[in-house]
Amino acid sequence: MDKYEQVIELAKRRGFLWNSFELYGGSRGFYDYGPLGSTLKRRIEQIWREFYVIQEGHMEIECPTIGIEDVFVASGHVGGFSDPLCECKKCGEAFRADHLVENVMDAAGTLNAEQLTQVIKEKGITCPECGGEFNDAYEFNLMFKTTIGPGTGRQGYLRPETAQGMFVDFQRLSRFYREKLPFGAVQIGKSYRNEIAPRQGVIRLREFTQAECEIFTDPRDKSHPNFERFADKELTLYSQEAQEKGEPFRMTVREAVEKGVIAHEFLGYNLALTNEFLTKIGIDPARLRFRQHLKDEMAHYAIDCWDAEIEMDRFGWVETVGIADRTDYDLNAHAKVSKTELYVYVEYDEPKMVTRFTVKPNMGKLGPIFKGKAKAVSEALKQLSEAELSQAEIKVTVDGEEVSVSSDMVEFAEETVKVSGEAVVPHVIEPSYGIDRIFYGTMEHAFEEEDVAAKEADSGLKGAGEAKEGDSETAVETEGKADAETEEETRLVMRFSSAVAPVQVAVLPLLTRKELADPAKEILAKFREKNLLVAYDDSGTIGRRYRRNDEIGTPYSVTVDYTTLEDKTVTIRDRDSMRQIRAPVEGIEDVLYELIYRGRSFESAGKPFNF
C-alpha cells in the first residue's frame, strides 16, 4: 500500500472518513465525515475563523447554497464554467479530456474541446477502462441545475463557490463597514460541482467545503496596513520564471513585493497569512509552496494569482488555496446584470476643484414621451459624448431598441465644481481555501509508521516496557505484561498538532474496576469543564488503548492506576515520545490545558519515571 491507501484505510477504520451511500453501493465524489473526521474538520475551520474573523476582522456571513440564475449569468458560470468531457464509445465511461492528454503534451488545460479531440485522435489515446475509442470531446457545464418553486419554477443552481454571495451582498457589506476601505467578509460552507470523473478521494469532490474571504480594497493603494507583520517571512515561491527553470526558491515577502515577483503588499500579506494558517494546523513547511499562475492560465481579469500547493505522496503537488487579485471584475459584472451601481464613495483628505463634463436630461420632457422607459433613456443619454449630444437628433439604444431624442430634451456642459470625494469600484483580493483537500493534507502529513524500539531508544525509555518493576504502574506487570508498548515492532501514529487533534486527552483507568473508574470519571469531568476534547476508554489492555489513541492522534493520555488511590497522582503519556510523567490529580486540568494551548514543555509538567 502507498501512503494514500494507508491513510484512507486508517481514516475508514478509525472513523475519520467513510464512503457516502455505502449501503447502496456508493457514488463517486461524495464522502461522509465520521465522528473523528467531522471534529478534525470543524477544528480546522475554527482555526481559519480565528485567523480571518478574529485576527483580521473580516466578519462572517451565510448565504443560500442555491442561487437564482441571474447571479451565475453575471459571474460567468452559466456561460463558461465547464470542463471538456470525453466519453468512451465502448463502455460509456466519461473522462476529463484534458486529463487524458496531459501525459503526452504540456499545457493541456489551455486547449479547447476541438483541439483536445484532435490530440486524442492523433496520439491514439484510448479508454483507460476498456481500451475503446473516444467520441469527440465537448464542454460540460459543472453546475448542478435545479428549479425554485412549484411547477416549472424559476431556474436556479447549486452554488459552485461561496464567493458570489459576498459580491451580491456588497452594498449591505459596504454600509456595515461604513464605506471604509479596505474591508472584507468571509463565508464557510458547501459548494457543488458536478465533476466529470472524481477519482481522487476527497481531493476532488462533487460536494465540498470552501472557506473564502473577499477583501475589498482601494485600487489606488494596495499597501497593507499590517504588512510589517509578515514582511520578513520567508516563503517557498514557484514563480512564472521559476517554473521555466523548474526550481522553486525561498524569498522574504518584502523582497518578493519589491522585486515585483508578487504584485503588491496586500497579495504578499495574504500569501504569508495562508502559510501561517497551513503550518499551524500541521502541514509540513518542507512540503508547502506557493505557485504563481502561468500567463496562459491566469484569468484575464486577474492582476496576479498564486496557489498554495501541498505535496502529497500519490498526487504530487496539489492546489489547496488560491490567492488572487480579481480586480473589479466581479463587482462590475454584477453591476451590469443587476443594473445597479456597485461602488464605495471615498472622501478626499481635502475637497478638490474638478472640471467635468455633465449631462442633464430633462425628465419633464422625457417622461410624457417615453413614459416607463424615460429613466432608461436618461441613463443612456448620460453615457454619450459631447459630439454625440451635439447632433440635432440624438440616438440611444434602450433594451435593444434604438430611439431618437430631440436635442431640447437634454442639456450638457463642462463645469468646475468642488468635490469632496469620488465613487470607487473596489478591487477584490480573494484567498479561497479548499477545506477537504486541506483536511486530507493534514492527515497525510500527520501519518507516520515508526519502529517502536528505535523510538524508545530516541526517547530514552527504560528497557522494553514503559514501566519497570517497582515503578508506580506495577499493575501493568500483573495484568498485561504481554501487552507492553514494545510487543509490536511498529506503531501507526497520527502526529496531529494539539490545535486540531479531534481528541486532545484520553482518560484511561488501568483496569475496568469501580475503584479506578470513579476517579477516572471525575478527572474526565474536570477536563470537560476546561473545554478540552476528551475521550474515556476502558476497553482492552492499557497498551492496546495507547495504540488506539496513537492512531487517532490523541496528544496525551492520562492513566488512573492503584498508585493514584495512594498518592493522588496520575500518569500522563506523551503520544510522540511515548514518555510518561507522574502529576498530581489536583490541578490536572490546568496542566493539560497548558500542555495543549500554552506550549508548556512535557518534562516540566510532572515527575518522569520511564525515561
C-alpha positions in Angstrom: 0.0 0.0 0.0 1.2 3.5 -0.7 0.7 6.2 1.9 -2.6 7.4 0.4 -4.1 3.9 0.8 -2.7 3.6 4.4 -4.2 7.0 5.4 -7.6 6.2 3.8 -7.6 2.7 5.4 -6.9 4.2 8.8 -9.4 7.0 8.2 -12.2 4.5 7.5 -11.3 2.2 10.3 -11.0 4.9 13.0 -14.0 7.0 12.0 -12.5 9.9 10.0 -13.9 9.3 6.5 -16.5 6.9 5.1 -17.7 6.5 1.6 -21.2 8.1 1.2 -24.2 5.9 0.5 -22.1 2.8 1.1 -25.2 0.8 2.0 -26.4 1.3 -1.6 -23.1 0.8 -3.4 -21.8 4.4 -3.0 -21.3 7.2 -5.5 -18.1 8.8 -6.6 -17.3 12.3 -5.4 -19.1 12.1 -2.0 -17.6 11.3 1.4 -19.1 11.2 4.9 -17.0 12.6 7.7 -17.2 10.2 10.7 -17.1 11.3 14.4 -13.4 12.0 14.4 -13.2 13.3 10.9 -16.1 15.8 11.5 -14.4 17.0 14.7 -11.0 17.4 12.9 -12.6 19.3 10.0 -14.5 21.6 12.4 -11.3 22.4 14.3 -9.6 23.3 11.0 -12.5 25.6 10.2 -12.5 27.1 13.6 -8.8 28.0 13.4 -9.5 29.5 10.0 -12.1 31.7 11.6 -9.6 32.7 14.3 -7.3 33.8 11.6 -9.7 35.7 9.3 -12.6 36.8 11.6 -10.9 37.4 14.9 -7.4 38.4 13.9 -8.1 40.1 10.5 -11.5 41.4 11.4 -13.4 40.1 8.3 -16.9 39.3 9.6 -18.6 36.1 8.5 -21.9 35.9 6.6 -24.0 33.0 5.5 -25.8 32.9 2.1 -28.0 30.3 0.5 -26.4 27.3 -1.2 -28.9 27.7 -4.1 -28.7 30.7 -6.2 -31.0 32.2 -8.9 -29.8 32.0 -12.5 -29.1 35.8 -12.8 -26.3 35.5 -10.2 -24.5 32.9 -12.2 -25.1 34.6 -15.5 -23.3 37.7 -14.0 -20.5 35.6 -12.6 -19.9 33.9 -15.9 -20.6 30.4 -14.6 -23.7 29.8 -16.8 -21.7 30.6 -19.9 -18.2 29.4 -19.1 -18.0 27.2 -16.1 -17.2 23.9 -17.9 -14.7 21.1 -18.4 -14.0 19.2 -21.6 -15.7 15.8 -21.4 -14.9 12.8 -23.4 -17.0 9.5 -23.4 -15.8 6.1 -24.4 -17.8 4.6 -27.4 -17.5 1.1 -26.0 -18.1 1.3 -22.2 -19.7 4.7 -21.9 -17.2 5.8 -19.2 -16.7 9.6 -19.0 -13.3 11.3 -18.6 -11.8 14.8 -18.5 -10.4 15.2 -22.0 -7.6 17.5 -20.8 -6.6 14.8 -18.2 -6.4 12.2 -20.9 -3.8 14.1 -22.9 -1.7 15.7 -20.1 0.8 12.9 -20.2 1.6 13.4 -23.9 1.7 17.2 -24.0 2.2 20.3 -21.9 -0.5 22.9 -21.1 -3.3 20.5 -21.9 -5.6 22.7 -19.8 -5.3 25.6 -22.3 -6.8 23.6 -25.2 -10.5 23.7 -26.2 -12.7 20.7 -26.8 -12.0 20.6 -30.6 -8.2 20.8 -30.1 -8.3 18.1 -27.4 -10.3 15.8 -29.8 -7.6 16.3 -32.4 -4.8 15.4 -30.0 -6.7 12.3 -28.7 -7.1 11.0 -32.3 -3.5 11.9 -33.4 -1.9 10.2 -30.3 -4.2 7.2 -30.4 -5.4 7.7 -26.8 -7.9 5.0 -25.8 -10.2 4.4 -22.8 -8.2 3.5 -19.6 -11.0 1.3 -18.5 -11.6 -0.9 -21.6 -9.3 0.3 -24.4 -12.2 1.6 -26.5 -12.1 4.7 -28.8 -13.5 8.0 -27.6 -16.2 10.2 -29.0 -15.4 13.8 -29.7 -14.8 16.0 -26.7 -17.4 18.6 -25.7 -17.8 21.3 -23.0 -19.8 20.0 -19.9 -21.1 22.7 -17.5 -20.2 21.6 -14.0 -23.1 23.3 -12.1 -26.0 21.3 -10.7 -29.2 22.7 -12.1 -32.4 22.9 -10.1 -35.8 24.7 -10.1 -37.0 27.1 -7.4 -40.7 26.8 -6.6 -43.5 24.5 -7.8 -44.2 23.6 -11.4 -41.6 24.8 -13.9 -40.4 27.2 -11.2 -37.6 29.6 -11.5 -34.2 28.4 -12.8 -31.6 28.0 -10.1 -28.2 26.3 -9.5 -26.4 24.8 -6.5 -23.6 27.3 -5.9 -20.2 26.3 -7.4 -18.4 28.6 -4.9 -19.3 30.6 -1.9 -17.8 33.9 -3.2 -20.8 35.1 -5.2 -23.0 35.6 -2.1 -20.4 38.1 -0.8 -20.4 40.0 -4.1 -24.2 40.1 -4.3 -24.3 41.4 -0.7 -21.6 44.1 -1.4 -23.9 47.1 -0.9 -25.0 45.8 2.5 -21.5 44.9 3.5 -20.2 48.4 2.4 -22.7 50.1 4.7 -21.9 47.7 7.5 -18.3 48.7 7.3 -19.3 52.4 7.0 -17.8 52.5 3.4 -14.3 52.5 4.7 -11.8 50.6 2.5 -10.4 48.0 2.9 -13.0 45.7 4.4 -13.7 42.0 4.0 -16.2 39.3 4.5 -15.8 35.6 4.8 -18.0 32.6 4.3 -17.5 28.9 5.1 -19.9 26.4 3.6 -20.8 23.8 1.0 -20.2 24.3 -2.7 -21.2 21.9 -5.5 -19.6 20.9 -8.8 -20.8 18.1 -11.0 -17.3 16.8 -11.6 -16.9 14.5 -14.7 -14.8 11.8 -13.1 -13.8 12.3 -9.5 -11.3 9.6 -8.8 -9.0 11.1 -6.2 -10.9 10.7 -2.9 -11.5 13.9 -1.1 -9.1 15.8 -3.4 -11.9 16.1 -6.0 -15.5 16.0 -4.7 -18.9 16.9 -6.1 -19.9 18.4 -2.7 -17.2 20.1 -0.8 -16.5 22.8 1.8 -14.9 26.1 0.9 -13.7 28.8 3.2 -13.4 32.0 1.2 -12.6 35.6 2.1 -13.4 38.6 -0.2 -11.3 41.6 0.7 -12.5 44.9 -1.0 -9.5 47.2 -1.4 -8.9 50.6 -2.9 -7.4 50.1 -6.4 -5.3 53.2 -6.0 -3.5 51.9 -2.9 -2.7 48.2 -2.3 -0.3 48.6 0.5 -1.3 46.6 3.6 -1.6 48.4 6.9 -0.1 45.4 8.8 2.5 44.4 6.1 5.4 44.5 8.6 3.9 41.5 10.4 5.0 39.2 7.6 7.4 41.4 5.6 10.5 39.4 6.7 8.8 36.0 6.5 10.4 33.6 4.0 8.2 31.6 1.7 8.9 28.9 -0.9 7.8 30.6 -4.1 7.4 29.0 -7.5 7.0 32.0 -9.8 6.4 32.0 -13.5 10.1 32.5 -14.1 11.0 29.7 -11.7 8.6 27.3 -13.4 10.5 27.8 -16.6 13.7 26.7 -14.8 11.8 24.0 -12.7 13.3 25.3 -9.4 11.3 27.0 -6.6 13.2 29.4 -4.4 13.0 30.9 -0.9 12.4 34.7 -0.6 11.0 37.1 2.0 7.6 38.6 1.3 9.2 42.1 1.4 11.8 41.2 -1.2 9.2 39.5 -3.4 7.0 42.6 -3.4 9.9 45.0 -4.0 11.1 42.9 -7.0 7.7 42.5 -8.5 7.6 38.8 -8.0 4.4 39.3 -6.0 2.2 42.1 -7.4 1.7 44.1 -4.2 1.7 44.2 -0.4 -1.9 43.1 0.0 -1.3 39.9 -2.0 2.0 39.2 -0.3 0.5 39.6 3.1 -2.2 37.1 2.3 0.3 34.6 0.9 2.1 34.8 4.2 -1.1 34.5 6.2 -2.0 31.4 4.3 1.4 30.0 5.1 0.9 30.7 8.8 -2.5 29.0 8.8 -1.4 25.9 7.0 1.6 25.3 9.1 -0.3 25.9 12.3 -2.8 23.1 11.5 0.1 20.7 10.8 1.1 21.0 7.2 4.8 20.3 6.8 6.5 23.5 5.8 9.0 21.5 3.7 6.1 20.2 1.6 4.3 23.5 1.1 4.9 26.0 -1.7 3.2 28.9 -3.5 3.0 28.5 -7.2 2.2 31.5 -9.4 -0.3 31.0 -12.2 1.3 31.0 -15.6 0.4 33.6 -18.1 -1.8 31.2 -20.2 -3.7 30.0 -17.1 -4.1 33.4 -15.4 -7.7 34.7 -15.5 -7.9 37.6 -17.9 -9.2 39.9 -15.1 -6.6 38.9 -12.5 -3.6 41.1 -11.8 -1.8 38.2 -10.0 -2.8 34.8 -8.7 -0.9 32.2 -6.5 -1.8 28.7 -5.4 -0.7 27.3 -2.1 0.2 23.7 -3.0 0.7 20.8 -0.6 2.9 17.9 -1.6 1.1 14.6 -1.3 2.5 11.1 -1.7 0.3 9.9 -4.5 -0.9 13.1 -6.1 2.2 15.2 -6.1 1.7 19.0 -5.6 -2.0 19.7 -5.0 -3.6 23.1 -5.1 -5.4 23.7 -1.8 -5.7 27.5 -1.6 -5.9 30.1 -4.4 -4.9 33.7 -3.5 -5.9 36.2 -6.3 -6.3 39.8 -7.1 -9.5 39.7 -9.1 -9.6 43.5 -9.7 -13.1 45.0 -10.1 -14.3 42.2 -12.4 -16.9 40.7 -10.1 -18.5 43.9 -8.9 -18.6 45.3 -12.5 -20.2 42.1 -13.8 -22.9 42.1 -11.1 -23.5 45.8 -11.6 -24.0 45.3 -15.4 -26.5 42.4 -15.0 -28.4 43.9 -12.0 -28.3 47.4 -13.5 -27.2 48.7 -10.1 -24.0 50.7 -9.5 -21.7 49.0 -7.0 -19.1 51.3 -5.6 -17.8 52.9 -2.4 -17.7 56.7 -2.1 -14.2 57.6 -0.9 -13.8 61.0 0.6 -10.7 63.1 -0.2 -8.5 64.4 2.6 -9.3 67.9 1.3 -12.0 68.9 -1.3 -10.8 69.4 -4.9 -11.9 71.7 -7.7 -12.7 69.4 -10.7 -13.7 70.3 -14.2 -16.0 67.7 -15.7 -18.5 67.1 -18.4 -22.1 66.9 -17.1 -25.2 65.7 -18.9 -28.6 66.8 -17.5 -31.6 65.1 -19.2 -34.9 67.0 -18.9 -37.2 64.4 -17.2 -40.2 66.8 -17.6 -39.9 66.4 -21.4 -38.7 62.8 -21.5 -41.4 61.5 -19.2 -44.5 62.3 -21.3 -42.9 60.9 -24.5 -41.0 57.8 -23.2 -43.2 57.1 -20.2 -41.9 53.9 -18.5 -38.6 54.0 -20.5 -37.8 57.6 -19.5 -35.4 56.7 -16.8 -33.5 54.2 -19.0 -33.3 56.8 -21.8 -32.0 59.3 -19.3 -29.3 56.9 -18.2 -28.4 56.2 -21.8 -28.0 59.9 -22.5 -25.6 60.3 -19.7 -23.2 57.8 -21.3 -22.9 59.8 -24.6 -20.0 62.1 -25.6 -20.3 65.8 -26.3 -20.1 65.1 -30.1 -23.0 62.6 -29.9 -25.1 65.0 -27.8 -24.5 67.9 -30.3 -26.5 66.2 -33.1 -29.9 67.6 -33.9 -31.4 64.2 -33.4 -29.7 62.1 -30.7 -29.8 58.3 -30.9 -29.7 56.0 -27.9 -30.3 52.3 -27.5 -32.7 51.1 -24.8 -33.5 47.4 -24.2 -32.0 46.6 -27.6 -34.2 49.2 -29.4 -32.8 52.4 -30.9 -34.8 55.6 -30.1 -34.5 59.2 -31.1 -34.3 62.0 -28.6 -34.8 65.7 -29.5 -31.8 68.0 -28.6 -34.1 70.2 -26.5 -34.6 67.3 -24.1 -31.1 67.3 -22.7 -28.5 69.9 -21.6 -24.8 69.4 -21.3 -21.8 71.5 -20.4 -18.4 71.5 -18.8 -18.4 72.8 -15.3 -15.9 73.3 -12.5 -17.2 72.0 -9.2 -15.8 71.4 -5.7 -15.9 67.7 -4.9 -15.2 66.1 -1.6 -14.6 62.5 -2.9 -15.2 60.1 -5.7 -17.0 56.8 -6.4 -14.5 53.9 -6.4 -15.3 50.3 -7.6 -13.1 48.3 -5.2 -10.7 45.6 -6.3 -11.1 42.2 -4.7 -8.3 40.2 -3.0 -9.6 36.6 -2.6 -8.0 33.8 -0.6 -10.1 30.7 -1.4 -9.5 27.6 0.7 -10.5 24.0 -0.2 -11.1 22.6 3.3 -11.5 19.0 2.2 -8.1 19.0 0.5 -6.5 20.7 3.4 -8.2 18.1 5.7 -6.6 15.2 3.7 -3.2 17.0 3.6 -3.3 17.4 7.3 -4.0 13.7 7.8 -1.3 12.6 5.4 1.4 14.9 6.8 0.5 13.7 10.3 0.6 10.0 9.4 3.7 8.0 10.4 4.6 4.4 10.8 7.6 4.0 13.1 9.8 1.4 14.7 8.9 1.2 18.4 12.3 0.0 19.5 14.0 2.9 17.7 11.5 5.4 19.1 12.2 4.0 22.6 15.9 4.5 22.1 15.5 8.0 20.8 13.2 8.9 23.7 15.5 7.3 26.3 12.8 5.0 27.6 13.6 2.4 30.2 14.1 -1.1 28.9 11.5 -2.9 26.8 8.4 -1.6 28.5 7.0 1.8 29.6 7.4 0.9 33.2 9.7 -1.4 35.3 9.2 -3.5 38.4 9.0 -1.1 41.3 7.6 1.8 39.3 4.3 3.3 40.2 2.4 1.4 37.4 3.2 -2.1 38.7 -0.3 -3.3 37.7 0.9 -3.3 34.1 3.2 -6.2 35.1 0.5 -8.3 36.7 -2.4 -7.5 34.3 -0.8 -7.2 30.8 2.9 -8.0 30.6 2.4 -9.3 27.0 0.7 -6.1 26.0 3.6 -3.8 26.8 4.5 -1.0 24.3 7.2 -3.0 22.7 5.3 -6.1 22.0 4.6 -4.7 18.5 7.6 -3.9 16.2 5.8 -0.9 14.6 3.1 1.6 15.5 0.9 3.8 13.5 0.7 7.3 14.8 -1.1 10.5 13.7 1.0 13.4 14.8 -1.8 15.9 14.8 -0.9 19.3 16.3 -2.8 19.9 19.6 -4.5 22.7 17.7 -6.5 20.3 15.5 -6.4 16.9 17.2 -10.0 15.6 17.4 -9.3 14.1 20.8 -6.9 16.1 22.9 -6.8 13.9 26.0 -7.7 10.2 26.7 -8.6 9.2 30.2 -7.8 5.6 30.9 -8.5 3.7 34.0 -5.8 1.0 34.2 -8.4 -1.7 34.8 -12.2 -1.9 34.5 -12.8 -1.7 38.2 -15.0 0.7 40.1 -12.3 1.9 42.4 -10.3 3.1 39.3 -13.3 4.1 37.1 -14.8 6.5 39.6 -11.7 8.8 40.0 -11.1 8.5 36.2 -14.6 9.8 35.5 -14.0 12.7 38.0 -10.9 13.7 36.0 -12.9 13.4 32.8 -15.4 15.9 34.2 -12.6 18.3 35.1 -11.3 18.2 31.5 -14.7 18.8 30.0 -15.2 21.8 32.3 -12.0 23.1 30.8 -13.4 22.7 27.3 -10.9 20.1 26.4 -11.8 17.4 23.8 -11.6 14.3 25.9 -12.4 10.6 25.5 -12.8 7.9 28.1 -11.6 4.4 27.2 -11.6 1.3 29.4 -11.8 -1.3 26.7 -8.9 -3.7 26.4 -5.4 -3.7 27.9 -3.6 -0.4 28.6 -1.1 -1.0 25.7 -3.9 -1.5 23.2 -5.6 1.6 24.4 -2.3 3.6 24.0 -2.1 2.3 20.4 -5.7 3.2 19.6 -5.1 6.8 20.8 -1.8 7.0 18.8 -3.7 6.0 15.7 -6.3 8.8 16.1 -3.7 11.4 17.1 -4.5 11.9 20.8 -1.6 14.0 22.1 -1.9 13.0 25.7 -3.2 10.0 27.7 -4.0 10.2 31.4 -3.9 6.8 33.2 -5.5 6.2 36.6 -3.9 3.3 38.5 -3.7 1.9 42.0 -0.9 4.4 42.9 -3.5 7.1 42.2 -5.5 5.8 45.1 -2.5 6.1 47.4 -0.8 9.4 46.5 -3.4 11.2 44.3 -1.1 11.2 41.2 -1.8 10.0 37.6 0.4 9.0 34.7 0.5 11.4 31.7 1.8 9.8 28.5 3.1 11.9 25.6 2.0 10.5 22.2 5.1 11.5 20.2 7.9 10.4 22.5 5.9 7.7 24.4 7.4 9.2 27.6 5.4 9.3 30.9 5.4 11.5 33.9 3.5 11.4 37.2 1.5 14.5 38.1 -1.0 15.4 40.9 -4.7 14.9 40.3 -5.2 18.3 41.9 -5.0 20.9 39.1 -4.5 18.2 36.4 -7.0 20.0 34.1 -4.8 23.2 34.2 -1.6 21.1 33.4 -3.2 19.5 30.3 -4.6 22.9 29.2 -1.1 24.4 29.4 0.4 21.5 27.5 -2.2 21.8 24.7 -2.7 25.5 24.4 0.2 27.3 26.1 3.2 25.3 24.8 4.3 24.1 28.2 7.1 21.5 27.9 6.1 17.9 28.8 9.1 17.4 31.1 8.0 20.4 33.3 4.5 19.1 33.8 5.4 16.3 36.2 8.0 13.8 37.5 9.5 11.5 34.9 9.5 7.8 35.7 10.2 5.9 32.5 13.0 8.0 31.0 
